[in-house]
Amino acid sequence: MKILYIEDEKEINEWLRAELTKAHYEVYAFKSYHEFKEHHSEEITFDLAILDVMLPGLDGFSIARRLKKEQTDLPIIMLTARSQLEDK
């Protein structure tokens, strides 16, 4: 299973990437959408995307909309540190 993971917090990025890799997932981890587009091969399709909501440049919601245009059946999990009721 190929997982796209975009998270700008270094410690969280490294921890989740390591845990997913230990669980035998193929993880493509990036710190921003810009970095993803810069290094991503269009030939690779993903089975799942995990996106941080608050990212530099494009936020996770904007990235999710772009990914869905390219791969409509892609499941997406959103991660956030936001704690306000309206954010949940």
mmCIF file as gemmi writes it, N, C-alpha and C atoms, coordinates in Angstrom:
data_model
loop_
_atom_site.group_PDB
_atom_site.id
_atom_site.type_symbol
_atom_site.label_atom_id
_atom_site.label_alt_id
_atom_site.label_comp_id
_atom_site.label_asym_id
_atom_site.label_entity_id
_atom_site.label_seq_id
_atom_site.pdbx_PDB_ins_code
_atom_site.Cartn_x
_atom_site.Cartn_y
_atom_site.Cartn_z
_atom_site.occupancy
_atom_site.B_iso_or_equiv
_atom_site.pdbx_formal_charge
_atom_site.auth_seq_id
_atom_site.auth_asym_id
_atom_site.pdbx_PDB_model_num
ATOM 1 N N . MET Axp A 1 ? 0.844 -1.174 0 1 0 ? 1 A 1
ATOM 2 C CA . MET Axp A 1 ? 0 0 0 1 0 ? 1 A 1
ATOM 3 C C . MET Axp A 1 ? 0.891 1.239 0 1 0 ? 1 A 1
ATOM 4 N N . LYS Axp A 2 ? 0.618 2.152 -0.926 1 0 ? 2 A 1
ATOM 5 C CA . LYS Axp A 2 ? 1.386 3.391 -1.051 1 0 ? 2 A 1
ATOM 6 C C . LYS Axp A 2 ? 0.625 4.53 -0.38 1 0 ? 2 A 1
ATOM 7 N N . ILE Axp A 3 ? 1.307 5.196 0.556 1 0 ? 3 A 1
ATOM 8 C CA . ILE Axp A 3 ? 0.69 6.28 1.312 1 0 ? 3 A 1
ATOM 9 C C . ILE Axp A 3 ? 1.418 7.591 1.036 1 0 ? 3 A 1
ATOM 10 N N . LEU Axp A 4 ? 0.649 8.605 0.658 1 0 ? 4 A 1
ATOM 11 C CA . LEU Axp A 4 ? 1.166 9.969 0.548 1 0 ? 4 A 1
ATOM 12 C C . LEU Axp A 4 ? 0.953 10.631 1.906 1 0 ? 4 A 1
ATOM 13 N N . TYR Axp A 5 ? 2.01 11.192 2.457 1 0 ? 5 A 1
ATOM 14 C CA . TYR Axp A 5 ? 1.934 11.818 3.776 1 0 ? 5 A 1
ATOM 15 C C . TYR Axp A 5 ? 2.564 13.206 3.707 1 0 ? 5 A 1
ATOM 16 N N . ILE Axp A 6 ? 1.783 14.235 4.012 1 0 ? 6 A 1
ATOM 17 C CA . ILE Axp A 6 ? 2.298 15.605 4.002 1 0 ? 6 A 1
ATOM 18 C C . ILE Axp A 6 ? 2.095 16.215 5.387 1 0 ? 6 A 1
ATOM 19 N N . GLU Axp A 7 ? 3.21 16.507 6.045 1 0 ? 7 A 1
ATOM 20 C CA . GLU Axp A 7 ? 3.233 17.065 7.404 1 0 ? 7 A 1
ATOM 21 C C . GLU Axp A 7 ? 4.474 17.934 7.531 1 0 ? 7 A 1
ATOM 22 N N . ASP Axp A 8 ? 4.309 19.178 7.971 1 0 ? 8 A 1
ATOM 23 C CA . ASP Axp A 8 ? 5.455 20.085 8.042 1 0 ? 8 A 1
ATOM 24 C C . ASP Axp A 8 ? 6.223 20.01 9.361 1 0 ? 8 A 1
ATOM 25 N N . GLU Axp A 9 ? 5.635 19.481 10.406 1 0 ? 9 A 1
ATOM 26 C CA . GLU Axp A 9 ? 6.341 19.353 11.683 1 0 ? 9 A 1
ATOM 27 C C . GLU Axp A 9 ? 7.306 18.175 11.604 1 0 ? 9 A 1
ATOM 28 N N . LYS Axp A 10 ? 8.602 18.454 11.691 1 0 ? 10 A 1
ATOM 29 C CA . LYS Axp A 10 ? 9.638 17.45 11.471 1 0 ? 10 A 1
ATOM 30 C C . LYS Axp A 10 ? 9.476 16.217 12.359 1 0 ? 10 A 1
ATOM 31 N N . GLU Axp A 11 ? 9.278 16.411 13.666 1 0 ? 11 A 1
ATOM 32 C CA . GLU Axp A 11 ? 9.203 15.285 14.59 1 0 ? 11 A 1
ATOM 33 C C . GLU Axp A 11 ? 7.995 14.394 14.302 1 0 ? 11 A 1
ATOM 34 N N . ILE Axp A 12 ? 6.854 15.017 14.049 1 0 ? 12 A 1
ATOM 35 C CA . ILE Axp A 12 ? 5.639 14.257 13.743 1 0 ? 12 A 1
ATOM 36 C C . ILE Axp A 12 ? 5.822 13.518 12.422 1 0 ? 12 A 1
ATOM 37 N N . ASN Axp A 13 ? 6.372 14.206 11.428 1 0 ? 13 A 1
ATOM 38 C CA . ASN Axp A 13 ? 6.606 13.613 10.119 1 0 ? 13 A 1
ATOM 39 C C . ASN Axp A 13 ? 7.487 12.37 10.244 1 0 ? 13 A 1
ATOM 40 N N . GLU Axp A 14 ? 8.599 12.5 10.941 1 0 ? 14 A 1
ATOM 41 C CA . GLU Axp A 14 ? 9.529 11.379 11.083 1 0 ? 14 A 1
ATOM 42 C C . GLU Axp A 14 ? 8.919 10.237 11.874 1 0 ? 14 A 1
ATOM 43 N N . TRP Axp A 15 ? 8.186 10.561 12.939 1 0 ? 15 A 1
ATOM 44 C CA . TRP Axp A 15 ? 7.591 9.518 13.785 1 0 ? 15 A 1
ATOM 45 C C . TRP Axp A 15 ? 6.54 8.714 13.015 1 0 ? 15 A 1
ATOM 46 N N . LEU Axp A 16 ? 5.592 9.396 12.382 1 0 ? 16 A 1
ATOM 47 C CA . LEU Axp A 16 ? 4.53 8.667 11.681 1 0 ? 16 A 1
ATOM 48 C C . LEU Axp A 16 ? 5.079 7.914 10.475 1 0 ? 16 A 1
ATOM 49 N N . ARG Axp A 17 ? 6.018 8.518 9.774 1 0 ? 17 A 1
ATOM 50 C CA . ARG Axp A 17 ? 6.638 7.83 8.635 1 0 ? 17 A 1
ATOM 51 C C . ARG Axp A 17 ? 7.318 6.539 9.105 1 0 ? 17 A 1
ATOM 52 N N . ALA Axp A 18 ? 8.037 6.6 10.21 1 0 ? 18 A 1
ATOM 53 C CA . ALA Axp A 18 ? 8.723 5.414 10.745 1 0 ? 18 A 1
ATOM 54 C C . ALA Axp A 18 ? 7.717 4.34 11.162 1 0 ? 18 A 1
ATOM 55 N N . GLU Axp A 19 ? 6.643 4.749 11.821 1 0 ? 19 A 1
ATOM 56 C CA . GLU Axp A 19 ? 5.631 3.781 12.27 1 0 ? 19 A 1
ATOM 57 C C . GLU Axp A 19 ? 4.926 3.12 11.089 1 0 ? 19 A 1
ATOM 58 N N . LEU Axp A 20 ? 4.592 3.887 10.083 1 0 ? 20 A 1
ATOM 59 C CA . LEU Axp A 20 ? 3.938 3.323 8.901 1 0 ? 20 A 1
ATOM 60 C C . LEU Axp A 20 ? 4.886 2.399 8.136 1 0 ? 20 A 1
ATOM 61 N N . THR Axp A 21 ? 6.137 2.771 8.069 1 0 ? 21 A 1
ATOM 62 C CA . THR Axp A 21 ? 7.137 1.936 7.401 1 0 ? 21 A 1
ATOM 63 C C . THR Axp A 21 ? 7.321 0.624 8.154 1 0 ? 21 A 1
ATOM 64 N N . LYS Axp A 22 ? 7.35 0.696 9.492 1 0 ? 22 A 1
ATOM 65 C CA . LYS Axp A 22 ? 7.449 -0.519 10.307 1 0 ? 22 A 1
ATOM 66 C C . LYS Axp A 22 ? 6.274 -1.46 10.059 1 0 ? 22 A 1
ATOM 67 N N . ALA Axp A 23 ? 5.13 -0.874 9.755 1 0 ? 23 A 1
ATOM 68 C CA . ALA Axp A 23 ? 3.923 -1.651 9.481 1 0 ? 23 A 1
ATOM 69 C C . ALA Axp A 23 ? 3.87 -2.103 8.015 1 0 ? 23 A 1
ATOM 70 N N . HIS Axp A 24 ? 4.985 -1.936 7.311 1 0 ? 24 A 1
ATOM 71 C CA . HIS Axp A 24 ? 5.169 -2.407 5.93 1 0 ? 24 A 1
ATOM 72 C C . HIS Axp A 24 ? 4.38 -1.623 4.877 1 0 ? 24 A 1
ATOM 73 N N . TYR Axp A 25 ? 4.108 -0.339 5.159 1 0 ? 25 A 1
ATOM 74 C CA . TYR Axp A 25 ? 3.521 0.531 4.148 1 0 ? 25 A 1
ATOM 75 C C . TYR Axp A 25 ? 4.644 1.253 3.418 1 0 ? 25 A 1
ATOM 76 N N . GLU Axp A 26 ? 4.401 1.559 2.16 1 0 ? 26 A 1
ATOM 77 C CA . GLU Axp A 26 ? 5.351 2.337 1.365 1 0 ? 26 A 1
ATOM 78 C C . GLU Axp A 26 ? 4.942 3.804 1.515 1 0 ? 26 A 1
ATOM 79 N N . VAL Axp A 27 ? 5.748 4.575 2.226 1 0 ? 27 A 1
ATOM 80 C CA . VAL Axp A 27 ? 5.373 5.944 2.587 1 0 ? 27 A 1
ATOM 81 C C . VAL Axp A 27 ? 6.173 6.961 1.77 1 0 ? 27 A 1
ATOM 82 N N . TYR Axp A 28 ? 5.459 7.899 1.178 1 0 ? 28 A 1
ATOM 83 C CA . TYR Axp A 28 ? 6.049 9.016 0.462 1 0 ? 28 A 1
ATOM 84 C C . TYR Axp A 28 ? 5.745 10.257 1.295 1 0 ? 28 A 1
ATOM 85 N N . ALA Axp A 29 ? 6.733 10.697 2.074 1 0 ? 29 A 1
ATOM 86 C CA . ALA Axp A 29 ? 6.523 11.792 3.024 1 0 ? 29 A 1
ATOM 87 C C . ALA Axp A 29 ? 7.123 13.092 2.512 1 0 ? 29 A 1
ATOM 88 N N . PHE Axp A 30 ? 6.352 14.168 2.677 1 0 ? 30 A 1
ATOM 89 C CA . PHE Axp A 30 ? 6.771 15.494 2.251 1 0 ? 30 A 1
ATOM 90 C C . PHE Axp A 30 ? 6.385 16.512 3.314 1 0 ? 30 A 1
ATOM 91 N N . LYS Axp A 31 ? 7.028 17.687 3.255 1 0 ? 31 A 1
ATOM 92 C CA . LYS Axp A 31 ? 6.761 18.74 4.236 1 0 ? 31 A 1
ATOM 93 C C . LYS Axp A 31 ? 5.787 19.791 3.718 1 0 ? 31 A 1
ATOM 94 N N . SER Axp A 32 ? 5.514 19.778 2.409 1 0 ? 32 A 1
ATOM 95 C CA . SER Axp A 32 ? 4.587 20.751 1.821 1 0 ? 32 A 1
ATOM 96 C C . SER Axp A 32 ? 4.105 20.224 0.47 1 0 ? 32 A 1
ATOM 97 N N . TYR Axp A 33 ? 3.046 20.855 -0.046 1 0 ? 33 A 1
ATOM 98 C CA . TYR Axp A 33 ? 2.55 20.483 -1.365 1 0 ? 33 A 1
ATOM 99 C C . TYR Axp A 33 ? 3.588 20.812 -2.428 1 0 ? 33 A 1
ATOM 100 N N . HIS Axp A 34 ? 4.268 21.933 -2.249 1 0 ? 34 A 1
ATOM 101 C CA . HIS Axp A 34 ? 5.315 22.333 -3.198 1 0 ? 34 A 1
ATOM 102 C C . HIS Axp A 34 ? 6.406 21.258 -3.277 1 0 ? 34 A 1
ATOM 103 N N . GLU Axp A 35 ? 6.862 20.779 -2.129 1 0 ? 35 A 1
ATOM 104 C CA . GLU Axp A 35 ? 7.889 19.732 -2.111 1 0 ? 35 A 1
ATOM 105 C C . GLU Axp A 35 ? 7.36 18.452 -2.766 1 0 ? 35 A 1
ATOM 106 N N . PHE Axp A 36 ? 6.115 18.108 -2.492 1 0 ? 36 A 1
ATOM 107 C CA . PHE Axp A 36 ? 5.486 16.93 -3.106 1 0 ? 36 A 1
ATOM 108 C C . PHE Axp A 36 ? 5.488 17.052 -4.628 1 0 ? 36 A 1
ATOM 109 N N . LYS Axp A 37 ? 5.019 18.159 -5.163 1 0 ? 37 A 1
ATOM 110 C CA . LYS Axp A 37 ? 4.951 18.341 -6.614 1 0 ? 37 A 1
ATOM 111 C C . LYS Axp A 37 ? 6.342 18.375 -7.245 1 0 ? 37 A 1
ATOM 112 N N . GLU Axp A 38 ? 7.309 18.886 -6.51 1 0 ? 38 A 1
ATOM 113 C CA . GLU Axp A 38 ? 8.678 18.983 -7.002 1 0 ? 38 A 1
ATOM 114 C C . GLU Axp A 38 ? 9.333 17.601 -7.143 1 0 ? 38 A 1
ATOM 115 N N . HIS Axp A 39 ? 8.992 16.674 -6.247 1 0 ? 39 A 1
ATOM 116 C CA . HIS Axp A 39 ? 9.673 15.377 -6.2 1 0 ? 39 A 1
ATOM 117 C C . HIS Axp A 39 ? 8.799 14.184 -6.568 1 0 ? 39 A 1
ATOM 118 N N . HIS Axp A 40 ? 7.534 14.406 -6.843 1 0 ? 40 A 1
ATOM 119 C CA . HIS Axp A 40 ? 6.6 13.301 -7.112 1 0 ? 40 A 1
ATOM 120 C C . HIS Axp A 40 ? 6.594 12.921 -8.584 1 0 ? 40 A 1
ATOM 121 N N . SER Axp A 41 ? 6.642 11.631 -8.827 1 0 ? 41 A 1
ATOM 122 C CA . SER Axp A 41 ? 6.511 11.117 -10.19 1 0 ? 41 A 1
ATOM 123 C C . SER Axp A 41 ? 5.029 10.883 -10.47 1 0 ? 41 A 1
ATOM 124 N N . GLU Axp A 42 ? 4.543 11.39 -11.574 1 0 ? 42 A 1
ATOM 125 C CA . GLU Axp A 42 ? 3.133 11.232 -11.938 1 0 ? 42 A 1
ATOM 126 C C . GLU Axp A 42 ? 2.749 9.769 -12.152 1 0 ? 42 A 1
ATOM 127 N N . GLU Axp A 43 ? 3.728 8.904 -12.309 1 0 ? 43 A 1
ATOM 128 C CA . GLU Axp A 43 ? 3.448 7.489 -12.549 1 0 ? 43 A 1
ATOM 129 C C . GLU Axp A 43 ? 2.978 6.77 -11.291 1 0 ? 43 A 1
ATOM 130 N N . ILE Axp A 44 ? 3.229 7.347 -10.128 1 0 ? 44 A 1
ATOM 131 C CA . ILE Axp A 44 ? 2.863 6.716 -8.868 1 0 ? 44 A 1
ATOM 132 C C . ILE Axp A 44 ? 1.457 7.155 -8.474 1 0 ? 44 A 1
ATOM 133 N N . THR Axp A 45 ? 0.591 6.183 -8.199 1 0 ? 45 A 1
ATOM 134 C CA . THR Axp A 45 ? -0.722 6.496 -7.633 1 0 ? 45 A 1
ATOM 135 C C . THR Axp A 45 ? -0.72 5.992 -6.194 1 0 ? 45 A 1
ATOM 136 N N . PHE Axp A 46 ? -1.492 6.657 -5.372 1 0 ? 46 A 1
ATOM 137 C CA . PHE Axp A 46 ? -1.505 6.341 -3.954 1 0 ? 46 A 1
ATOM 138 C C . PHE Axp A 46 ? -2.775 5.611 -3.569 1 0 ? 46 A 1
ATOM 139 N N . ASP Axp A 47 ? -2.668 4.815 -2.505 1 0 ? 47 A 1
ATOM 140 C CA . ASP Axp A 47 ? -3.818 4.098 -1.962 1 0 ? 47 A 1
ATOM 141 C C . ASP Axp A 47 ? -4.478 4.892 -0.837 1 0 ? 47 A 1
ATOM 142 N N . LEU Axp A 48 ? -3.726 5.84 -0.262 1 0 ? 48 A 1
ATOM 143 C CA . LEU Axp A 48 ? -4.211 6.648 0.848 1 0 ? 48 A 1
ATOM 144 C C . LEU Axp A 48 ? -3.37 7.917 0.936 1 0 ? 48 A 1
ATOM 145 N N . ALA Axp A 49 ? -4.004 9.018 1.335 1 0 ? 49 A 1
ATOM 146 C CA . ALA Axp A 49 ? -3.271 10.256 1.62 1 0 ? 49 A 1
ATOM 147 C C . ALA Axp A 49 ? -3.554 10.651 3.061 1 0 ? 49 A 1
ATOM 148 N N . ILE Axp A 50 ? -2.508 11.049 3.767 1 0 ? 50 A 1
ATOM 149 C CA . ILE Axp A 50 ? -2.632 11.582 5.123 1 0 ? 50 A 1
ATOM 150 C C . ILE Axp A 50 ? -2.083 13.003 5.067 1 0 ? 50 A 1
ATOM 151 N N . LEU Axp A 51 ? -2.937 13.97 5.382 1 0 ? 51 A 1
ATOM 152 C CA . LEU Axp A 51 ? -2.572 15.378 5.229 1 0 ? 51 A 1
ATOM 153 C C . LEU Axp A 51 ? -2.755 16.139 6.533 1 0 ? 51 A 1
ATOM 154 N N . ASP Axp A 52 ? -1.773 16.965 6.858 1 0 ? 52 A 1
ATOM 155 C CA . ASP Axp A 52 ? -1.918 17.908 7.957 1 0 ? 52 A 1
ATOM 156 C C . ASP Axp A 52 ? -2.823 19.026 7.472 1 0 ? 52 A 1
ATOM 157 N N . VAL Axp A 53 ? -3.661 19.551 8.333 1 0 ? 53 A 1
ATOM 158 C CA . VAL Axp A 53 ? -4.549 20.64 7.939 1 0 ? 53 A 1
ATOM 159 C C . VAL Axp A 53 ? -3.765 21.936 7.778 1 0 ? 53 A 1
ATOM 160 N N . MET Axp A 54 ? -2.919 22.248 8.744 1 0 ? 54 A 1
ATOM 161 C CA . MET Axp A 54 ? -2.183 23.514 8.727 1 0 ? 54 A 1
ATOM 162 C C . MET Axp A 54 ? -0.784 23.288 8.163 1 0 ? 54 A 1
ATOM 163 N N . LEU Axp A 55 ? -0.594 23.686 6.912 1 0 ? 55 A 1
ATOM 164 C CA . LEU Axp A 55 ? 0.676 23.518 6.211 1 0 ? 55 A 1
ATOM 165 C C . LEU Axp A 55 ? 1.125 24.848 5.629 1 0 ? 55 A 1
ATOM 166 N N . PRO Axp A 56 ? 2.42 25.013 5.401 1 0 ? 56 A 1
ATOM 167 C CA . PRO Axp A 56 ? 2.88 26.232 4.728 1 0 ? 56 A 1
ATOM 168 C C . PRO Axp A 56 ? 2.424 26.216 3.269 1 0 ? 56 A 1
ATOM 169 N N . GLY Axp A 57 ? 2.105 27.355 2.736 1 0 ? 57 A 1
ATOM 170 C CA . GLY Axp A 57 ? 1.617 27.411 1.355 1 0 ? 57 A 1
ATOM 171 C C . GLY Axp A 57 ? 0.164 26.97 1.322 1 0 ? 57 A 1
ATOM 172 N N . LEU Axp A 58 ? -0.115 25.91 0.616 1 0 ? 58 A 1
ATOM 173 C CA . LEU Axp A 58 ? -1.477 25.38 0.551 1 0 ? 58 A 1
ATOM 174 C C . LEU Axp A 58 ? -1.808 24.604 1.816 1 0 ? 58 A 1
ATOM 175 N N . ASP Axp A 59 ? -3.011 24.818 2.348 1 0 ? 59 A 1
ATOM 176 C CA . ASP Axp A 59 ? -3.42 24.053 3.525 1 0 ? 59 A 1
ATOM 177 C C . ASP Axp A 59 ? -3.888 22.653 3.098 1 0 ? 59 A 1
ATOM 178 N N . GLY Axp A 60 ? -4.092 21.798 4.064 1 0 ? 60 A 1
ATOM 179 C CA . GLY Axp A 60 ? -4.473 20.411 3.791 1 0 ? 60 A 1
ATOM 180 C C . GLY Axp A 60 ? -5.771 20.282 3.021 1 0 ? 60 A 1
ATOM 181 N N . PHE Axp A 61 ? -6.748 21.154 3.294 1 0 ? 61 A 1
ATOM 182 C CA . PHE Axp A 61 ? -8.026 21.084 2.577 1 0 ? 61 A 1
ATOM 183 C C . PHE Axp A 61 ? -7.851 21.399 1.095 1 0 ? 61 A 1
ATOM 184 N N . SER Axp A 62 ? -7.035 22.395 0.787 1 0 ? 62 A 1
ATOM 185 C CA . SER Axp A 62 ? -6.773 22.755 -0.615 1 0 ? 62 A 1
ATOM 186 C C . SER Axp A 62 ? -6.025 21.626 -1.322 1 0 ? 62 A 1
ATOM 187 N N . ILE Axp A 63 ? -5.082 21.029 -0.634 1 0 ? 63 A 1
ATOM 188 C CA . ILE Axp A 63 ? -4.345 19.9 -1.218 1 0 ? 63 A 1
ATOM 189 C C . ILE Axp A 63 ? -5.293 18.735 -1.475 1 0 ? 63 A 1
ATOM 190 N N . ALA Axp A 64 ? -6.179 18.462 -0.521 1 0 ? 64 A 1
ATOM 191 C CA . ALA Axp A 64 ? -7.143 17.361 -0.683 1 0 ? 64 A 1
ATOM 192 C C . ALA Axp A 64 ? -8.002 17.57 -1.928 1 0 ? 64 A 1
ATOM 193 N N . ARG Axp A 65 ? -8.465 18.792 -2.142 1 0 ? 65 A 1
ATOM 194 C CA . ARG Axp A 65 ? -9.279 19.073 -3.339 1 0 ? 65 A 1
ATOM 195 C C . ARG Axp A 65 ? -8.487 18.811 -4.613 1 0 ? 65 A 1
ATOM 196 N N . ARG Axp A 66 ? -7.218 19.211 -4.638 1 0 ? 66 A 1
ATOM 197 C CA . ARG Axp A 66 ? -6.377 18.977 -5.822 1 0 ? 66 A 1
ATOM 198 C C . ARG Axp A 66 ? -6.132 17.487 -6.051 1 0 ? 66 A 1
ATOM 199 N N . LEU Axp A 67 ? -5.864 16.769 -4.969 1 0 ? 67 A 1
ATOM 200 C CA . LEU Axp A 67 ? -5.628 15.327 -5.1 1 0 ? 67 A 1
ATOM 201 C C . LEU Axp A 67 ? -6.869 14.602 -5.607 1 0 ? 67 A 1
ATOM 202 N N . LYS Axp A 68 ? -8.042 15.009 -5.139 1 0 ? 68 A 1
ATOM 203 C CA . LYS Axp A 68 ? -9.297 14.373 -5.557 1 0 ? 68 A 1
ATOM 204 C C . LYS Axp A 68 ? -9.59 14.615 -7.04 1 0 ? 68 A 1
ATOM 205 N N . LYS Axp A 69 ? -9.123 15.753 -7.57 1 0 ? 69 A 1
ATOM 206 C CA . LYS Axp A 69 ? -9.297 16.011 -8.997 1 0 ? 69 A 1
ATOM 207 C C . LYS Axp A 69 ? -8.473 15.033 -9.827 1 0 ? 69 A 1
ATOM 208 N N . GLU Axp A 70 ? -7.291 14.667 -9.305 1 0 ? 70 A 1
ATOM 209 C CA . GLU Axp A 70 ? -6.4 13.76 -10.018 1 0 ? 70 A 1
ATOM 210 C C . GLU Axp A 70 ? -6.765 12.293 -9.798 1 0 ? 70 A 1
ATOM 211 N N . GLN Axp A 71 ? -7.253 11.967 -8.605 1 0 ? 71 A 1
ATOM 212 C CA . GLN Axp A 71 ? -7.551 10.581 -8.249 1 0 ? 71 A 1
ATOM 213 C C . GLN Axp A 71 ? -8.81 10.584 -7.379 1 0 ? 71 A 1
ATOM 214 N N . THR Axp A 72 ? -9.981 10.528 -8.015 1 0 ? 72 A 1
ATOM 215 C CA . THR Axp A 72 ? -11.253 10.73 -7.319 1 0 ? 72 A 1
ATOM 216 C C . THR Axp A 72 ? -11.544 9.698 -6.229 1 0 ? 72 A 1
ATOM 217 N N . ASP Axp A 73 ? -10.998 8.511 -6.344 1 0 ? 73 A 1
ATOM 218 C CA . ASP Axp A 73 ? -11.279 7.462 -5.361 1 0 ? 73 A 1
ATOM 219 C C . ASP Axp A 73 ? -10.257 7.396 -4.229 1 0 ? 73 A 1
ATOM 220 N N . LEU Axp A 74 ? -9.368 8.378 -4.131 1 0 ? 74 A 1
ATOM 221 C CA . LEU Axp A 74 ? -8.321 8.382 -3.117 1 0 ? 74 A 1
ATOM 222 C C . LEU Axp A 74 ? -8.894 8.678 -1.736 1 0 ? 74 A 1
ATOM 223 N N . PRO Axp A 75 ? -8.753 7.748 -0.777 1 0 ? 75 A 1
ATOM 224 C CA . PRO Axp A 75 ? -9.161 8.06 0.602 1 0 ? 75 A 1
ATOM 225 C C . PRO Axp A 75 ? -8.159 9.036 1.219 1 0 ? 75 A 1
ATOM 226 N N . ILE Axp A 76 ? -8.674 9.992 2 1 0 ? 76 A 1
ATOM 227 C CA . ILE Axp A 76 ? -7.822 11.006 2.617 1 0 ? 76 A 1
ATOM 228 C C . ILE Axp A 76 ? -8.145 11.097 4.107 1 0 ? 76 A 1
ATOM 229 N N . ILE Axp A 77 ? -7.095 11.062 4.925 1 0 ? 77 A 1
ATOM 230 C CA . ILE Axp A 77 ? -7.213 11.281 6.362 1 0 ? 77 A 1
ATOM 231 C C . ILE Axp A 77 ? -6.589 12.639 6.658 1 0 ? 77 A 1
ATOM 232 N N . MET Axp A 78 ? -7.328 13.479 7.37 1 0 ? 78 A 1
ATOM 233 C CA . MET Axp A 78 ? -6.839 14.8 7.73 1 0 ? 78 A 1
ATOM 234 C C . MET Axp A 78 ? -6.38 14.772 9.187 1 0 ? 78 A 1
ATOM 235 N N . LEU Axp A 79 ? -5.177 15.303 9.439 1 0 ? 79 A 1
ATOM 236 C CA . LEU Axp A 79 ? -4.643 15.426 10.796 1 0 ? 79 A 1
ATOM 237 C C . LEU Axp A 79 ? -4.637 16.895 11.182 1 0 ? 79 A 1
ATOM 238 N N . THR Axp A 80 ? -4.942 17.176 12.438 1 0 ? 80 A 1
ATOM 239 C CA . THR Axp A 80 ? -4.915 18.566 12.883 1 0 ? 80 A 1
ATOM 240 C C . THR Axp A 80 ? -4.65 18.66 14.377 1 0 ? 80 A 1
ATOM 241 N N . ALA Axp A 81 ? -4.042 19.761 14.76 1 0 ? 81 A 1
ATOM 242 C CA . ALA Axp A 81 ? -3.842 20.073 16.172 1 0 ? 81 A 1
ATOM 243 C C . ALA Axp A 81 ? -4.928 21.055 16.619 1 0 ? 81 A 1
ATOM 244 N N . ARG Axp A 82 ? -5.794 21.444 15.707 1 0 ? 82 A 1
ATOM 245 C CA . ARG Axp A 82 ? -6.859 22.381 16.048 1 0 ? 82 A 1
ATOM 246 C C . ARG Axp A 82 ? -7.805 21.726 17.049 1 0 ? 82 A 1
ATOM 247 N N . SER Axp A 83 ? -8.262 22.519 18.004 1 0 ? 83 A 1
ATOM 248 C CA . SER Axp A 83 ? -9.106 21.94 19.047 1 0 ? 83 A 1
ATOM 249 C C . SER Axp A 83 ? -10.462 22.65 19.186 1 0 ? 83 A 1
ATOM 250 N N . GLN Axp A 84 ? -10.698 23.672 18.391 1 0 ? 84 A 1
ATOM 251 C CA . GLN Axp A 84 ? -11.974 24.371 18.454 1 0 ? 84 A 1
ATOM 252 C C . GLN Axp A 84 ? -13.086 23.475 17.9 1 0 ? 84 A 1
ATOM 253 N N . LEU Axp A 85 ? -14.259 23.575 18.477 1 0 ? 85 A 1
ATOM 254 C CA . LEU Axp A 85 ? -15.389 22.749 18.076 1 0 ? 85 A 1
ATOM 255 C C . LEU Axp A 85 ? -15.696 22.899 16.582 1 0 ? 85 A 1
ATOM 256 N N . GLU Axp A 86 ? -15.678 24.136 16.065 1 0 ? 86 A 1
ATOM 257 C CA . GLU Axp A 86 ? -15.991 24.342 14.642 1 0 ? 86 A 1
ATOM 258 C C . GLU Axp A 86 ? -14.944 23.706 13.717 1 0 ? 86 A 1
ATOM 259 N N . ASP Axp A 87 ? -13.711 23.552 14.186 1 0 ? 87 A 1
ATOM 260 C CA . ASP Axp A 87 ? -12.68 22.895 13.392 1 0 ? 87 A 1
ATOM 261 C C . ASP Axp A 87 ? -12.901 21.392 13.318 1 0 ? 87 A 1
ATOM 262 N N . LYS Axp A 88 ? -13.396 20.824 14.406 1 0 ? 88 A 1
ATOM 263 C CA . LYS Axp A 88 ? -13.652 19.388 14.436 1 0 ? 88 A 1
ATOM 264 C C . LYS Axp A 88 ? -14.813 19.033 13.543 1 0 ? 88 A 1
